[in-house]
Amino acid sequence: IISTFIVDVNMALSLEMDCARYTSLLEKLIGEVEFLQNKPPRLIPQEDRVIKHLKEALEPYSKEKGGPLIVKHISYVEGRGNLILEYNPKGLKKTVAFVGSHLDVVPANPENWERDPFKLKVEGDKLYGRGTTDCLGHVAMLTELFIQLAEKKPDLKFGVVSVFIACEENSAIVGVGADKLMEMKELDYLRDGPVYWVDSADCNPCIGTASSLMWTMKFKGRLFHSGLPHKGINSLELAMDAITYIQGRFYEDFPPHPREESYKFATPSTMKPTQICCAEGSVNQLPPWTEVKGDIRLTPFYNMFTCIEKVKGYVADLNKDFSLLKSLHGPCSKYDIEVDGVNYKAAIEFTPEGSFYKGIACDLESPGHKHLHTATTDVFGTSEPYSICGGLPLVGDMQEAGYDIQVCGYGHSSVYHGDNEYCTLSHMAKALKVFSRLLDLFNQ
């Protein structure tokens, strides 16, 4: 497994993975994973722990040591840095950039793993550990790419850039990673060439992602004894009926879009509940409030701002007239009642949670996409572009700002954020070959 994987493709650059060096670096990165878990407020990652190892690997090839690489460590929050690598000996304006590989990870519970998630475990071609697929396996692979560029010093007609970002896995804390880099204009110069967002999976070009919004709905009823349900308003039943009504309206307004088929989206736009809780009390009490959380996944052919206003409208219609709900909960389940001469009426509140990720439909006519398709075919023997209703940070904003965004990744979606996560050394070796071939195509 330590030997070099050879991919039989005739390429001018012919960069090949040094598997021993790659595995050694990845082992150091995975060794820091316990401190890279991102779930505030309990788990705040310290991305600089990874950057320390990356800078050590890159230092011999840096400008400071007489090499061709610029290694730029940028932090906006102590201990939570981003790292920008540049191979551009001629100082050219045109660039080919690899962005989006992140230094934080989702949490891992060791009790649910068959292996220690915080240590790299090599089993044949599989490299196990939290972050191997998402996304430290990519970080190590791109670091190896830049080391090879520094060693071989190819004469390119453009600069090559990679940006490793902090704080990708959770948006509760802002001003740390890619959002702040954009705000501070650190990525502006990447408009002069394609930007490959390296944080998907399964080795094929990902040509579309969804806008994704988290939401909360609060359903307010009236607490009362369940033996006298006509004198109370059951917020739990209200939540069931209202969510069904709102989903029905959503799918009328945001049906499958004609362009989803050509972009090979696995699913259309969706709105769904994913979590529910209600007021604690006795089993023989009608709960006075129920809270439902969920998400909206909107294919990039629809506008999320329009969607939010639509959902607000559905809720407003219900708050005006609860007779719109066709309750199946029996004759005593009502949401506008009179008790002892006093009127009581249910209420619904809809709250979008924070900002949302904007979806993207990649430009399929750009050289960025065409070269990725060709390079993937050359190395893997086939290229099957796909789209998914997962969300990625910043890609939609960058596309709107004029960047040619293309998306790719070489881990395994079957273990994305899952227990016993792994990547394969052979796929990462071929990923480096794909990028080598990309650079070759742009250089012709």
Secondary structure per residue as TSV (DSSP state, phi and psi in degrees):
chain	resnum	aa	ss	phi	psi
A	1	I	-	360.0	-20.0
A	2	I	-	-83.0	-15.1
A	3	S	S	-70.1	164.5
A	4	T	-	-81.6	133.5
A	5	F	-	-78.7	130.2
A	6	I	-	-106.7	125.1
A	7	V	-	-107.2	120.6
A	8	D	-	-81.8	80.5
A	9	V	-	-135.7	135.7
A	10	N	-	-79.7	103.3
A	11	M	-	-129.0	142.2
A	12	A	S	-67.0	-43.3
A	13	L	S	-76.2	-42.7
A	14	S	-	53.0	44.2
A	15	L	-	-75.3	135.3
A	16	E	-	-131.2	142.8
A	17	M	-	-62.3	129.9
A	18	D	-	-86.2	96.4
A	19	C	H	-64.6	-36.5
A	20	A	H	-64.7	-44.4
A	21	R	H	-66.1	-42.0
A	22	Y	H	-61.4	-48.6
A	23	T	H	-64.7	-37.9
A	24	S	H	-63.4	-43.3
A	25	L	H	-67.4	-44.7
A	26	L	H	-61.5	-36.3
A	27	E	H	-59.6	-40.0
A	28	K	H	-67.6	-39.9
A	29	L	H	-67.1	-45.9
A	30	I	H	-65.2	-28.4
A	31	G	T	-64.5	-15.4
A	32	E	T	-99.4	-1.8
A	33	V	G	-60.2	-33.6
A	34	E	G	-55.7	-28.1
A	35	F	G	-101.2	9.4
A	36	L	T	-112.7	1.3
A	37	Q	B	-68.5	138.4
A	38	N	-	-120.9	97.7
A	39	K	B	-154.0	80.0
A	40	P	T	-63.2	154.1
A	41	P	T	-86.7	-6.1
A	42	R	T	-74.0	-39.9
A	43	L	B	-120.8	109.0
A	44	I	-	-112.9	115.8
A	45	P	-	-68.8	153.5
A	46	Q	-	-118.9	81.7
A	47	E	T	-62.2	-22.6
A	48	D	H	-63.3	-20.7
A	49	R	H	-65.2	-33.7
A	50	V	H	-76.9	-43.4
A	51	I	H	-58.6	-33.4
A	52	K	H	-56.4	-45.5
A	53	H	H	-70.3	-37.7
A	54	L	H	-64.6	-43.7
A	55	K	H	-65.8	-35.6
A	56	E	H	-64.4	-40.8
A	57	A	H	-68.7	-33.2
A	58	L	H	-91.2	-18.2
A	59	E	G	-53.5	-43.7
A	60	P	G	-61.7	-18.0
A	61	Y	G	-107.2	8.2
A	62	S	B	-82.1	161.9
A	63	K	G	-56.5	-38.7
A	64	E	G	-62.7	-26.1
A	65	K	G	-103.6	15.9
A	66	G	T	87.4	5.9
A	67	G	S	-91.1	-177.7
A	68	P	S	-93.8	-3.8
A	69	L	E	-93.0	137.5
A	70	I	E	-98.2	125.0
A	71	V	E	-118.9	112.2
A	72	K	E	-118.0	113.6
A	73	H	E	-97.8	115.5
A	74	I	E	-120.9	121.9
A	75	S	E	-124.8	139.3
A	76	Y	S	-114.0	-16.8
A	77	V	S	-132.4	134.2
A	78	E	T	-56.3	130.5
A	79	G	T	81.4	0.0
A	80	R	-	-127.8	71.9
A	81	G	E	-92.0	167.2
A	82	N	E	-116.7	155.8
A	83	L	E	-130.5	126.6
A	84	I	E	-113.5	127.6
A	85	L	E	-111.4	140.1
A	86	E	E	-135.6	130.7
A	87	Y	E	-115.3	103.1
A	88	N	-	-154.6	66.0
A	89	P	T	-58.5	-29.5
A	90	K	T	-91.7	-3.4
A	91	G	-	65.3	37.6
A	92	L	-	-74.9	152.4
A	93	K	S	-78.2	-39.1
A	94	K	-	-70.8	141.6
A	95	T	E	-136.0	157.1
A	96	V	E	-122.3	122.1
A	97	A	E	-121.0	143.9
A	98	F	E	-118.1	110.7
A	99	V	E	-126.8	160.9
A	100	G	E	99.8	-17.7
A	101	S	E	-66.9	124.9
A	102	H	E	-111.7	160.9
A	103	L	S	-102.5	-5.3
A	104	D	-	-103.0	167.5
A	105	V	B	-138.1	163.6
A	106	V	-	-77.7	158.1
A	107	P	-	-63.2	153.6
A	108	A	-	-130.3	133.4
A	109	N	-	-100.2	108.6
A	110	P	G	-56.2	-26.7
A	111	E	G	-65.1	-25.5
A	112	N	G	-94.2	-3.8
A	113	W	-	-98.3	150.4
A	114	E	S	-85.1	-11.0
A	115	R	S	-135.4	165.6
A	116	D	-	-70.4	115.5
A	117	P	T	-69.1	-13.6
A	118	F	T	-101.4	12.1
A	119	K	S	-136.5	141.1
A	120	L	-	-71.6	130.5
A	121	K	E	-121.8	117.4
A	122	V	E	-96.2	119.7
A	123	E	E	-130.5	94.8
A	124	G	T	64.1	-124.9
A	125	D	T	-83.1	-13.3
A	126	K	E	-90.0	134.6
A	127	L	E	-114.8	106.7
A	128	Y	E	-92.4	148.1
A	129	G	S	149.2	148.7
A	130	R	T	-62.6	128.7
A	131	G	T	96.9	-4.4
A	132	T	T	-65.9	-44.6
A	133	T	T	-83.9	-39.9
A	134	D	T	-131.8	88.3
A	135	C	T	-147.4	15.7
A	136	L	H	-69.9	-24.0
A	137	G	H	-61.0	-38.1
A	138	H	H	-70.4	-39.9
A	139	V	H	-59.0	-46.1
A	140	A	H	-65.9	-38.7
A	141	M	H	-64.8	-43.7
A	142	L	H	-68.9	-34.3
A	143	T	H	-61.6	-43.4
A	144	E	H	-61.3	-39.0
A	145	L	H	-57.9	-46.2
A	146	F	H	-71.4	-33.6
A	147	I	H	-62.1	-41.7
A	148	Q	H	-68.2	-37.6
A	149	L	H	-61.4	-41.6
A	150	A	H	-66.4	-34.5
A	151	E	H	-74.7	-42.3
A	152	K	H	-88.8	-22.8
A	153	K	-	50.0	56.7
A	154	P	-	-66.6	149.4
A	155	D	-	-87.9	98.6
A	156	L	-	-105.6	156.6
A	157	K	S	-94.1	16.3
A	158	F	S	-160.1	163.7
A	159	G	E	-89.5	151.8
A	160	V	E	-112.4	131.5
A	161	V	E	-129.9	142.9
A	162	S	E	-132.4	139.7
A	163	V	E	-125.0	113.7
A	164	F	E	-95.3	126.1
A	165	I	E	-111.3	150.8
A	166	A	S	-91.5	161.2
A	167	C	-	55.1	54.3
A	168	E	-	-95.3	-29.7
A	169	E	S	-81.2	-8.4
A	170	N	-	-152.1	132.7
A	171	S	-	-100.8	11.5
A	172	A	S	-65.8	-32.2
A	173	I	S	-110.7	122.8
A	174	V	-	-108.3	171.2
A	175	G	S	77.8	25.8
A	176	V	S	-116.5	-47.9
A	177	G	S	-112.3	-125.4
A	178	A	H	-61.4	-34.7
A	179	D	H	-61.3	-41.3
A	180	K	H	-73.8	-37.5
A	181	L	H	-58.5	-41.9
A	182	M	H	-64.2	-46.6
A	183	E	H	-58.9	-38.6
A	184	M	T	-87.1	7.5
A	185	K	T	63.6	24.6
A	186	E	T	-71.9	-17.2
A	187	L	T	-110.0	5.7
A	188	D	G	-58.3	-36.9
A	189	Y	G	-71.0	-8.0
A	190	L	G	-81.2	-1.8
A	191	R	G	-66.2	-20.9
A	192	D	S	-85.6	41.8
A	193	G	S	164.5	175.2
A	194	P	E	-71.5	150.4
A	195	V	E	-119.5	114.6
A	196	Y	E	-95.0	116.0
A	197	W	E	-86.7	107.5
A	198	V	E	-98.6	82.1
A	199	D	-	-162.3	37.1
A	200	S	-	-116.8	-149.3
A	201	A	B	-154.2	172.1
A	202	D	T	74.4	12.3
A	203	C	T	76.1	-8.1
A	204	N	S	-100.8	154.8
A	205	P	-	-60.7	130.2
A	206	C	E	-94.1	113.3
A	207	I	E	-101.4	-1.3
A	208	G	E	-158.6	142.3
A	209	T	E	-133.9	168.7
A	210	A	-	-101.2	152.4
A	211	S	E	-72.4	138.9
A	212	S	E	-132.8	129.7
A	213	L	E	-130.1	130.2
A	214	M	E	-91.0	143.2
A	215	W	E	-139.1	160.0
A	216	T	E	-129.8	137.2
A	217	M	E	-122.5	132.4
A	218	K	E	-109.6	125.1
A	219	F	E	-110.9	120.1
A	220	K	E	-109.6	127.0
A	221	G	-	-121.4	-142.9
A	222	R	B	-138.1	122.0
A	223	L	-	-65.0	131.4
A	224	F	E	-163.3	167.2
A	225	H	E	-65.1	135.0
A	226	S	T	-71.1	-13.8
A	227	G	T	-76.4	-12.7
A	228	L	S	-126.1	60.2
A	229	P	G	-64.9	-20.1
A	230	H	G	-70.8	-12.4
A	231	K	G	-101.5	2.5
A	232	G	S	-127.4	172.3
A	233	I	B	-123.7	114.5
A	234	N	-	-80.6	104.2
A	235	S	H	-66.2	-26.2
A	236	L	H	-70.0	-43.4
A	237	E	H	-66.2	-37.9
A	238	L	H	-58.6	-43.9
A	239	A	H	-60.7	-44.5
A	240	M	H	-59.4	-50.1
A	241	D	H	-67.3	-43.2
A	242	A	H	-67.5	-41.7
A	243	I	H	-61.8	-42.3
A	244	T	H	-61.4	-43.3
A	245	Y	H	-62.9	-47.2
A	246	I	H	-65.3	-41.1
A	247	Q	H	-62.0	-40.4
A	248	G	H	-60.4	-43.6
A	249	R	H	-64.5	-40.7
A	250	F	H	-59.0	-48.2
A	251	Y	H	-71.1	-20.6
A	252	E	H	-71.8	-39.3
A	253	D	H	-84.5	-23.8
A	254	F	S	-130.9	65.2
A	255	P	-	-74.7	173.3
A	256	P	-	-51.9	130.4
A	257	H	-	-89.3	142.1
A	258	P	H	-55.7	-31.0
A	259	R	H	-78.0	-13.2
A	260	E	H	-62.8	-32.6
A	261	E	H	-68.0	-44.5
A	262	S	H	-68.1	-27.1
A	263	Y	T	-89.7	-0.1
A	264	K	T	60.7	42.5
A	265	F	B	-68.9	136.0
A	266	A	S	-71.4	-31.8
A	267	T	S	-139.1	157.7
A	268	P	-	-80.0	-170.2
A	269	S	-	-65.5	145.6
A	270	T	E	-138.0	150.4
A	271	M	E	-132.6	126.6
A	272	K	E	-153.5	149.1
A	273	P	E	-80.5	146.4
A	274	T	E	-129.6	-18.1
A	275	Q	E	-143.2	150.7
A	276	I	E	-147.4	144.6
A	277	C	E	-150.2	160.1
A	278	C	E	-143.0	172.7
A	279	A	-	-59.8	136.9
A	280	E	-	-75.1	140.7
A	281	G	-	-176.6	-168.7
A	282	S	-	-77.1	156.2
A	283	V	T	-63.3	-25.0
A	284	N	T	-94.6	26.6
A	285	Q	E	-121.0	141.8
A	286	L	E	-76.7	125.8
A	287	P	-	-67.0	130.6
A	288	P	S	-75.2	-19.9
A	289	W	E	-148.3	151.0
A	290	T	E	-137.1	139.2
A	291	E	E	-119.8	130.3
A	292	V	E	-120.9	133.8
A	293	K	E	-115.5	151.4
A	294	G	E	-169.1	-164.8
A	295	D	E	-141.7	162.9
A	296	I	E	-118.8	128.4
A	297	R	E	-116.2	113.7
A	298	L	E	-117.5	120.9
A	299	T	-	-61.0	155.0
A	300	P	T	-69.0	-0.1
A	301	F	T	-89.5	-1.7
A	302	Y	S	-118.0	158.0
A	303	N	-	-101.5	125.5
A	304	M	H	-68.2	-34.7
A	305	F	H	-62.4	-41.7
A	306	T	H	-61.6	-41.8
A	307	C	H	-62.7	-43.5
A	308	I	H	-59.6	-44.6
A	309	E	H	-64.2	-36.4
A	310	K	H	-62.2	-47.1
A	311	V	H	-64.4	-40.3
A	312	K	H	-58.0	-37.8
A	313	G	H	-66.2	-40.2
A	314	Y	H	-59.5	-44.2
A	315	V	H	-66.6	-41.8
A	316	A	H	-61.7	-40.6
A	317	D	H	-60.8	-41.1
A	318	L	H	-67.8	-43.1
A	319	N	H	-61.7	-27.4
A	320	K	H	-78.6	-35.1
A	321	D	-	-151.2	95.9
A	322	F	G	-76.3	-4.9
A	323	S	G	-69.2	-9.7
A	324	L	G	-64.5	-22.6
A	325	L	S	-84.7	129.5
A	326	K	-	-97.7	85.0
A	327	S	-	-70.7	139.5
A	328	L	-	-110.1	20.3
A	329	H	S	-102.4	16.6
A	330	G	-	99.2	170.1
A	331	P	T	-70.8	-16.1
A	332	C	T	-95.6	-0.1
A	333	S	-	-93.3	95.6
A	334	K	-	-130.7	156.3
A	335	Y	S	-118.0	5.5
A	336	D	E	-145.8	101.8
A	337	I	E	-127.6	164.2
A	338	E	E	-124.5	127.2
A	339	V	E	-128.9	119.5
A	340	D	T	52.3	42.2
A	341	G	T	80.6	2.3
A	342	V	E	-111.7	133.7
A	343	N	E	-89.1	132.7
A	344	Y	E	-124.1	133.7
A	345	K	E	-132.8	138.4
A	346	A	-	-66.4	166.2
A	347	A	E	-147.2	147.4
A	348	I	E	-126.6	134.4
A	349	E	E	-118.5	131.9
A	350	F	E	-113.5	126.7
A	351	T	E	-129.8	113.2
A	352	P	E	-67.1	135.2
A	353	E	E	-94.7	108.6
A	354	G	E	63.7	-158.5
A	355	S	E	-85.0	169.8
A	356	F	E	-124.1	156.1
A	357	Y	E	-79.7	134.3
A	358	K	-	-88.8	133.5
A	359	G	-	-74.0	171.8
A	360	I	E	-144.2	138.3
A	361	A	E	-113.5	109.6
A	362	C	-	-63.8	150.6
A	363	D	-	-74.4	108.7
A	364	L	T	-81.4	-5.5
A	365	E	T	-101.1	-4.1
A	366	S	S	-77.5	152.0
A	367	P	H	-56.6	-32.3
A	368	G	H	-57.6	-45.9
A	369	H	H	-72.5	-45.3
A	370	K	H	-62.4	-40.6
A	371	H	H	-69.1	-36.9
A	372	L	H	-64.6	-41.1
A	373	H	H	-61.8	-44.3
A	374	T	H	-66.3	-46.0
A	375	A	H	-63.9	-39.9
A	376	T	H	-63.1	-43.4
A	377	T	H	-63.7	-43.4
A	378	D	H	-60.3	-39.0
A	379	V	H	-90.2	-44.0
A	380	F	H	-95.6	-10.2
A	381	G	S	89.4	-13.1
A	382	T	-	-158.9	158.1
A	383	S	-	-139.1	119.4
A	384	E	-	-125.5	85.5
A	385	P	-	-57.4	148.7
A	386	Y	E	-146.8	164.7
A	387	S	E	-128.7	155.9
A	388	I	-	-146.5	150.2
A	389	C	S	-88.7	21.8
A	390	G	-	-73.9	161.5
A	391	G	-	-114.4	147.5
A	392	L	-	-125.3	140.7
A	393	P	S	-71.7	143.4
A	394	L	S	75.3	-23.1
A	395	V	H	-61.9	-41.0
A	396	G	H	-65.1	-41.6
A	397	D	H	-63.6	-41.8
A	398	M	H	-66.9	-39.9
A	399	Q	H	-62.7	-43.7
A	400	E	H	-62.0	-29.6
A	401	A	T	-84.4	1.2
A	402	G	T	106.7	7.1
A	403	Y	-	-84.8	144.8
A	404	D	E	-87.7	96.0
A	405	I	E	-93.3	126.7
A	406	Q	E	-124.9	150.2
A	407	V	E	-124.0	134.7
A	408	C	E	-153.2	166.5
A	409	G	-	-174.2	157.8
A	410	Y	-	-132.0	14.4
A	411	G	B	-86.6	-155.1
A	412	H	-	-127.4	118.3
A	413	S	G	-64.6	-23.4
A	414	S	G	-64.4	-20.3
A	415	V	G	-120.2	13.1
A	416	Y	T	-59.3	119.9
A	417	H	T	63.3	12.4
A	418	G	S	-99.9	174.7
A	419	D	T	-72.8	152.0
A	420	N	T	57.6	40.1
A	421	E	-	-60.6	142.8
A	422	Y	E	-151.5	161.2
A	423	C	E	-122.0	171.0
A	424	T	E	-112.7	138.6
A	425	L	H	-62.8	-36.7
A	426	S	H	-64.3	-39.7
A	427	H	H	-67.8	-39.2
A	428	M	H	-68.8	-34.5
A	429	A	H	-64.6	-40.7
A	430	K	H	-70.9	-31.6
A	431	A	H	-59.9	-43.9
A	432	L	H	-61.8	-36.5
A	433	K	H	-64.4	-39.9
A	434	V	H	-60.0	-45.8
A	435	F	H	-68.7	-36.0
A	436	S	H	-60.1	-44.8
A	437	R	H	-66.0	-38.5
A	438	L	H	-56.5	-50.7
A	439	L	H	-60.8	-37.5
A	440	D	H	-63.8	-43.6
A	441	L	H	-64.7	-40.9
A	442	F	H	-69.5	-23.9
A	443	N	H	-82.4	-13.2
A	444	Q	-	-81.6	360.0
